[in-house]
Amino acid sequence: MTVIGIIGGTGALELAAAAPALDRPVHTPYGDNSSPILRWETGRAGFRFIARHGLDSSIPPHRVNYRANVWALHEEGVDYVIGVNAVGGIAPHTAPGRLIVPDQLVDYTWGRAHTFADGELQPLQHIEFTEPFSEEVRRMLLDTAARIDLDYHAGGTYGAIQGPRLETAAEIERMARDGCDIVGMTGMPEAALAREVGLEYAICGVVVNWAAGRAPGDVGIHAEIQSNIVAGMAQVGRLLAGL
């Protein structure tokens, strides 16, 4: 049976509605992961789900224990990992409600524990990161999205910012000049950590709002997020069922 790990962000906990009673968070060499690992099976696939921000959504993006989350799934022996991320749309083709499966990223974060190779618990290593996401997992997501007729876009660059505040319009303009199509707060160091331990990892971005200065008309950003996140995560639920 194929086992798929999911690290779910804002609004993603409903994806684990089929999970049984909770375990305790896993204690790893890097501390406790964000939540218990929720486990369930559907068809020929098993799922292992971690709520990135905790079950009560109380952990801000810069305080997430990314190392513990990735290590816990590595210890679970998953075959693939999907990061489900709520993101803002920068490029015209990243309209709210759409799923984006990026193939590149730019890291604007700072001060996060971003590697296992710290010379203490793990030896120094320099990972190959030219293509930051697993093409195998990306192809699985894209083929499934096409087969079940989801609203998705293949490719694009994910810009990872520090958070928890949202961006200024000038920052989004800079990110657009840098080539970013979407913006989020949790794609890094998660992607690099997965690469360090040999996990096949890719992101499924759920566009929940236009990024700062990109919305047509006078749209309240928090109201926009709330109105789009439920529909977007419902699409992710269909995607996982399709897998």
C-alpha positions as CSV (number, residue, x, y, z in Angstrom):
1,M,0.0,0.0,0.0
2,T,1.3,3.5,-0.9
3,V,1.6,5.8,2.2
4,I,1.2,9.5,1.6
5,G,2.3,12.0,4.2
6,I,0.4,15.3,4.3
7,I,1.5,18.5,6.1
8,G,-1.6,20.6,6.2
9,G,-1.7,24.3,6.8
10,T,-4.5,26.8,7.4
11,G,-7.9,25.3,6.8
12,A,-6.6,21.9,6.0
13,L,-7.6,20.0,9.1
14,E,-10.9,19.0,7.5
15,L,-8.9,16.8,5.1
16,A,-8.3,14.5,8.1
17,A,-11.9,14.2,9.0
18,A,-11.7,10.4,8.3
19,A,-8.9,10.0,10.8
20,P,-9.5,7.9,14.0
21,A,-8.8,8.9,17.6
22,L,-5.7,11.1,18.1
23,D,-2.3,9.9,19.2
24,R,0.1,12.2,21.1
25,P,2.5,14.4,19.1
26,V,5.7,12.6,18.2
27,H,8.8,13.4,20.2
28,T,11.7,13.6,17.7
29,P,15.4,14.4,18.2
30,Y,14.3,18.0,17.2
31,G,11.5,18.3,19.7
32,D,7.7,17.6,19.3
33,N,6.0,17.9,16.0
34,S,3.1,20.2,15.5
35,S,0.3,17.8,16.1
36,P,-0.5,14.1,16.5
37,I,-0.1,12.1,13.3
38,L,-3.7,11.4,12.1
39,R,-3.9,8.1,10.2
40,W,-6.5,6.8,7.8
41,E,-6.8,4.6,4.7
42,T,-8.7,5.2,1.5
43,G,-8.7,2.6,-1.3
44,R,-5.1,1.6,-1.9
45,A,-3.5,4.5,-0.1
46,G,-2.7,5.2,3.5
47,F,-2.5,8.8,4.8
48,R,-0.4,10.3,7.6
49,F,-1.5,13.8,8.4
50,I,0.3,16.5,10.5
51,A,-1.5,19.8,11.2
52,R,1.3,22.3,10.6
53,H,-0.1,25.0,12.9
54,G,-1.4,22.5,15.5
55,L,-4.9,21.2,15.9
56,D,-6.0,24.5,17.3
57,S,-4.1,26.5,14.6
58,S,-2.1,28.3,17.3
59,I,1.4,27.9,16.0
60,P,2.5,30.9,13.8
61,P,4.5,30.1,10.6
62,H,7.8,31.3,12.0
63,R,7.4,29.1,15.1
64,V,6.5,25.8,13.4
65,N,8.9,23.0,14.2
66,Y,9.5,22.1,10.6
67,R,12.3,19.8,11.5
68,A,10.2,17.7,13.9
69,N,7.3,17.5,11.4
70,V,9.5,16.3,8.5
71,W,11.4,13.9,10.8
72,A,8.2,12.4,12.1
73,L,6.9,11.6,8.6
74,H,10.4,10.3,7.7
75,E,10.2,7.9,10.7
76,E,6.7,6.9,9.6
77,G,8.2,5.5,6.4
78,V,5.9,7.4,4.0
79,D,6.4,7.1,0.3
80,Y,5.5,10.7,-0.6
81,V,4.8,14.0,1.1
82,I,2.4,16.6,0.0
83,G,2.6,20.1,1.6
84,V,-0.9,21.7,1.5
85,N,-0.4,25.4,1.7
86,A,-2.8,28.3,1.7
87,V,-1.2,31.0,-0.6
88,G,-1.8,34.4,-2.1
89,G,-2.0,34.9,-5.8
90,I,0.5,37.3,-7.5
91,A,0.3,36.3,-11.2
92,P,-2.8,36.7,-13.2
93,H,-3.3,33.0,-13.5
94,T,-3.3,32.4,-9.8
95,A,-6.9,33.4,-9.1
96,P,-8.4,32.6,-5.7
97,G,-9.9,29.1,-5.5
98,R,-7.4,27.6,-7.9
99,L,-4.9,24.9,-7.0
100,I,-1.3,25.6,-7.9
101,V,1.4,23.0,-8.1
102,P,4.7,25.0,-8.2
103,D,7.9,23.8,-9.6
104,Q,10.2,26.5,-8.2
105,L,10.6,28.7,-5.1
106,V,12.3,31.7,-3.7
107,D,13.1,31.8,0.1
108,Y,12.6,35.1,1.9
109,T,12.4,33.6,5.4
110,W,15.0,34.1,8.1
111,G,15.9,32.9,11.6
112,R,14.2,29.5,11.2
113,A,15.9,26.2,12.0
114,H,16.3,25.3,8.4
115,T,18.5,22.2,8.2
116,F,19.2,18.9,9.9
117,A,22.8,19.2,8.8
118,D,23.8,21.4,11.8
119,G,26.9,19.5,12.7
120,E,25.4,18.3,15.9
121,L,22.7,15.6,15.4
122,Q,23.5,15.2,11.6
123,P,26.7,15.7,9.7
124,L,27.2,18.6,7.2
125,Q,25.7,17.9,3.8
126,H,25.0,20.1,0.7
127,I,21.8,18.9,-0.9
128,E,21.1,19.3,-4.6
129,F,18.2,21.8,-4.7
130,T,18.1,23.1,-8.3
131,E,14.6,21.6,-8.7
132,P,13.2,22.0,-5.2
133,F,10.1,19.8,-5.6
134,S,9.8,16.1,-6.5
135,E,8.7,15.8,-10.1
136,E,7.2,12.4,-9.3
137,V,4.9,13.9,-6.7
138,R,4.1,16.9,-8.9
139,R,3.1,14.6,-11.8
140,M,0.9,12.5,-9.5
141,L,-0.9,15.7,-8.3
142,L,-1.3,17.2,-11.8
143,D,-2.4,14.0,-13.5
144,T,-5.0,13.4,-10.8
145,A,-6.2,17.1,-11.0
146,A,-6.6,16.8,-14.7
147,R,-8.4,13.4,-14.5
148,I,-11.1,14.7,-12.1
149,D,-11.4,18.1,-13.7
150,L,-10.2,20.4,-10.9
151,D,-9.3,24.1,-11.3
152,Y,-5.5,24.0,-11.2
153,H,-2.4,25.4,-12.7
154,A,0.8,23.5,-13.4
155,G,4.1,25.2,-12.5
156,G,5.1,28.5,-11.1
157,T,7.3,29.9,-8.4
158,Y,6.4,29.9,-4.7
159,G,7.7,32.9,-2.7
160,A,8.2,31.9,1.0
161,I,7.9,34.9,3.4
162,Q,8.5,35.1,7.1
163,G,5.0,36.0,8.4
164,P,2.8,36.1,10.4
165,R,1.9,39.5,9.0
166,L,0.7,39.7,5.4
167,E,2.8,41.6,2.8
168,T,2.9,45.2,1.7
169,A,2.0,46.0,-1.9
170,A,5.6,47.0,-2.5
171,E,6.9,43.7,-1.2
172,I,4.5,41.9,-3.6
173,E,5.8,44.1,-6.5
174,R,9.3,43.1,-5.6
175,M,8.3,39.4,-5.5
176,A,6.6,39.7,-8.9
177,R,9.8,41.2,-10.3
178,D,11.7,38.2,-8.8
179,G,9.4,35.9,-10.7
180,C,7.1,34.7,-7.9
181,D,3.6,33.6,-8.9
182,I,2.3,32.8,-5.4
183,V,3.2,33.8,-1.9
184,G,3.0,31.8,1.3
185,M,4.7,31.5,4.7
186,T,5.4,27.8,5.2
187,G,7.0,26.3,2.0
188,M,10.5,26.8,3.5
189,P,12.4,25.2,5.2
190,E,9.9,22.4,4.8
191,A,10.9,21.6,1.2
192,A,14.6,21.6,1.9
193,L,14.3,19.5,5.0
194,A,12.3,16.9,3.0
195,R,15.1,16.8,0.5
196,E,17.7,16.3,3.2
197,V,16.1,13.1,4.4
198,G,15.3,11.8,1.0
199,L,11.5,12.4,1.0
200,E,9.7,12.9,-2.3
201,Y,7.9,16.2,-1.5
202,A,5.8,18.7,-3.5
203,I,3.4,21.5,-2.7
204,C,-0.2,21.8,-3.5
205,G,-1.0,25.5,-3.1
206,V,-4.6,26.6,-2.4
207,V,-5.0,30.2,-3.6
208,V,-7.2,31.9,-0.9
209,N,-6.7,35.5,-1.7
210,W,-5.1,38.0,-4.1
211,A,-1.8,39.2,-2.7
212,A,-1.5,42.8,-1.5
213,G,-2.2,45.3,-4.2
214,R,-3.4,42.6,-6.6
215,A,-7.1,42.4,-5.8
216,P,-9.5,44.0,-8.4
217,G,-11.7,46.5,-6.6
218,D,-12.0,47.0,-2.9
219,V,-11.9,43.5,-1.4
220,G,-11.3,43.0,2.3
221,I,-8.5,40.5,2.4
222,H,-9.6,38.5,5.5
223,A,-13.1,38.2,4.2
224,E,-11.7,37.0,0.9
225,I,-9.6,34.4,2.6
226,Q,-12.5,33.0,4.6
227,S,-14.7,32.8,1.5
228,N,-12.1,30.9,-0.6
229,I,-10.5,28.6,1.9
230,V,-13.4,26.2,2.3
231,A,-13.9,25.8,-1.4
232,G,-10.2,25.5,-2.0
233,M,-9.7,22.8,0.6
234,A,-12.7,20.9,-0.8
235,Q,-10.8,20.7,-4.0
236,V,-7.8,19.4,-2.2
237,G,-10.1,16.8,-0.5
238,R,-11.2,15.6,-4.0
239,L,-7.6,15.6,-5.1
240,L,-6.5,13.3,-2.2
241,A,-9.5,11.0,-2.9
242,G,-8.5,10.8,-6.5
243,L,-4.9,9.8,-5.6
